[in-house]
Amino acid sequence: MTAVDLSVLDEVVVAVRRLSDRADLADLADRYLRALDEGSFDQEWARSVFTEDVELDFPPGGHHGVADVDGFTRGFMRHWDRTHHNVSHYAIDLDGDRAALAWNVVAIHVHRGSPPPPASAAHFYLGGRFEGVARRTRGGWRLCRLTLRVVWTTGPGIRAIAQVMTGTDGEQVITTWKDGTA
């Protein structure tokens, strides 16, 4: 009979846990973005994605606490008829029951009143990076902080969002987008 080296088994358990955590954290990010694209954000969704004390910092504004995250989300998503978020390059740094995570995003926002495909429609595009912190809870991993840093935009935007992003009335930004001179 061959003796089993238990230290090897311990290493395997640690490696599997690490891979499982990374997969769960990527799923958490995907669950957040999928809800945006499907328009399915309610309190049940919010509690499946965020901690009670979550802090959100996005170009349209910020929010603290899981209460009314669904309303906050509806507030900035109401500008669009539909969206399509494409993500890549999950960076996940595990530290016990906490994790820093980040991912790149290219998002397409279709303006209200735009015709359905295959007709051409007015779109607002943005490229950016989500950065956040997640905590392991009894219900699994949840985001306790999430920020979006916009790197670039193109297409006709929304004045209210431009006002927050630029600290101006948003008129010059919107005019520049409409004229295509940006």
C-alpha positions in Angstrom: 0.0 0.0 0.0 1.3 3.5 -0.9 1.3 6.3 1.6 -0.7 9.4 0.7 1.1 12.7 1.0 -1.6 14.8 2.7 0.2 18.1 1.9 -0.4 17.5 -1.8 -4.1 17.0 -1.1 -4.1 20.3 0.9 -2.5 22.1 -2.0 -5.2 20.7 -4.3 -8.0 21.8 -2.0 -6.5 25.4 -1.8 -6.1 25.5 -5.6 -9.7 24.3 -6.2 -11.0 26.9 -3.7 -9.1 29.7 -5.4 -10.4 28.7 -8.9 -14.0 28.3 -7.5 -13.8 31.8 -5.9 -12.5 33.3 -9.2 -15.3 31.7 -11.1 -17.9 32.9 -8.6 -16.6 36.4 -8.7 -16.7 36.5 -12.5 -20.2 35.2 -12.4 -21.1 38.0 -9.9 -19.9 40.6 -12.4 -21.7 38.9 -15.2 -24.9 38.8 -13.1 -24.7 42.5 -12.5 -24.2 43.4 -16.2 -26.7 40.8 -17.5 -29.4 42.5 -15.4 -28.6 45.8 -17.0 -29.0 44.4 -20.5 -32.2 42.4 -19.6 -33.7 45.3 -17.6 -34.3 42.9 -14.7 -33.2 44.8 -11.6 -35.3 44.6 -8.4 -34.6 44.2 -4.7 -34.1 40.5 -5.0 -31.5 41.0 -7.7 -29.8 43.8 -5.7 -29.5 41.5 -2.7 -28.0 38.8 -4.8 -25.3 41.1 -6.1 -24.6 43.7 -3.4 -23.9 43.8 0.3 -26.1 45.8 2.7 -23.5 48.6 2.8 -22.6 48.8 -0.9 -21.1 52.0 -2.3 -21.6 52.7 -6.0 -19.8 55.4 -7.9 -20.9 55.8 -11.5 -20.9 58.7 -14.0 -24.6 59.4 -13.5 -24.0 59.6 -9.7 -23.4 57.6 -6.5 -25.5 55.5 -4.2 -24.9 54.0 -0.7 -26.6 50.9 0.7 -28.5 48.1 -0.9 -31.9 49.8 -0.2 -33.2 51.3 -3.5 -30.3 50.1 -5.6 -32.9 48.9 -8.0 -34.4 52.4 -8.1 -31.0 54.0 -8.5 -30.3 51.6 -11.4 -33.6 52.3 -13.1 -32.8 56.0 -12.8 -29.8 55.8 -15.1 -31.0 52.9 -17.3 -34.3 54.7 -18.1 -32.5 56.8 -20.7 -32.0 53.7 -23.0 -34.3 51.5 -24.9 -31.8 48.6 -24.6 -28.1 48.1 -23.9 -25.4 45.6 -24.7 -22.4 45.3 -22.3 -19.3 43.4 -23.5 -16.7 42.7 -20.9 -13.2 41.3 -20.9 -10.1 40.8 -18.8 -11.3 40.0 -15.3 -8.6 40.9 -12.8 -9.3 39.2 -9.5 -7.1 39.6 -6.4 -8.3 37.2 -3.6 -7.5 38.0 0.0 -9.4 35.5 2.2 -13.1 36.5 2.3 -12.4 39.8 0.4 -11.5 40.3 -3.2 -10.6 43.2 -5.4 -11.9 42.8 -8.9 -11.9 44.8 -12.1 -12.9 44.3 -15.7 -13.0 46.3 -19.0 -16.3 47.1 -20.6 -17.5 48.3 -23.9 -21.2 49.2 -23.7 -23.6 50.1 -26.4 -26.7 52.1 -25.4 -29.6 52.4 -27.8 -31.6 55.6 -27.5 -35.3 55.4 -26.8 -37.5 55.5 -29.9 -34.8 53.8 -32.0 -36.1 51.2 -34.5 -35.5 47.5 -33.7 -32.8 45.6 -35.7 -32.0 45.3 -38.5 -32.8 49.0 -39.0 -30.0 51.4 -38.1 -30.4 53.2 -34.7 -28.8 56.0 -32.7 -26.3 54.6 -30.3 -24.1 55.9 -27.4 -21.0 53.9 -26.9 -18.6 53.9 -24.0 -15.4 52.1 -23.0 -14.3 52.0 -19.5 -13.3 49.9 -16.5 -15.3 48.7 -13.6 -13.4 48.4 -10.3 -14.7 47.0 -7.1 -14.4 45.1 -3.9 -16.4 42.0 -3.1 -17.0 40.2 0.3 -17.8 36.6 0.9 -21.2 36.4 2.7 -23.4 33.5 3.8 -25.1 33.8 0.5 -21.9 33.9 -1.5 -19.8 36.7 -2.9 -21.4 40.2 -3.0 -20.0 43.5 -4.2 -19.5 46.0 -1.4 -18.0 48.7 -3.7 -18.2 49.3 -7.4 -17.0 52.2 -9.5 -17.1 52.8 -13.3 -14.3 54.9 -14.8 -15.2 56.0 -18.3 -12.2 56.0 -20.6 -13.9 57.0 -23.9 -17.3 57.8 -25.4 -18.8 58.3 -28.8 -22.3 58.9 -30.2 -25.1 61.1 -29.0 -25.2 61.2 -25.2 -27.6 62.2 -22.5 -27.3 65.7 -21.1 -28.0 64.7 -17.5 -25.2 62.2 -17.5 -22.8 64.6 -19.3 -23.6 67.2 -16.6 -22.4 64.9 -13.9 -19.4 63.7 -15.8 -18.1 67.1 -16.8 -19.3 69.3 -14.1 -20.9 71.6 -16.7 -24.4 72.1 -18.0 -23.6 69.3 -20.5 -24.7 71.4 -23.5 -21.2 71.7 -25.2 -20.5 68.0 -24.7 -23.9 67.0 -26.1 -23.6 69.5 -29.0 -20.1 68.1 -29.8 -21.4 64.5 -29.8 -24.3 65.4 -32.1 -22.1 67.3 -34.5 -19.6 64.5 -34.5 -16.7 66.9 -33.8 -15.5 65.2 -30.7 
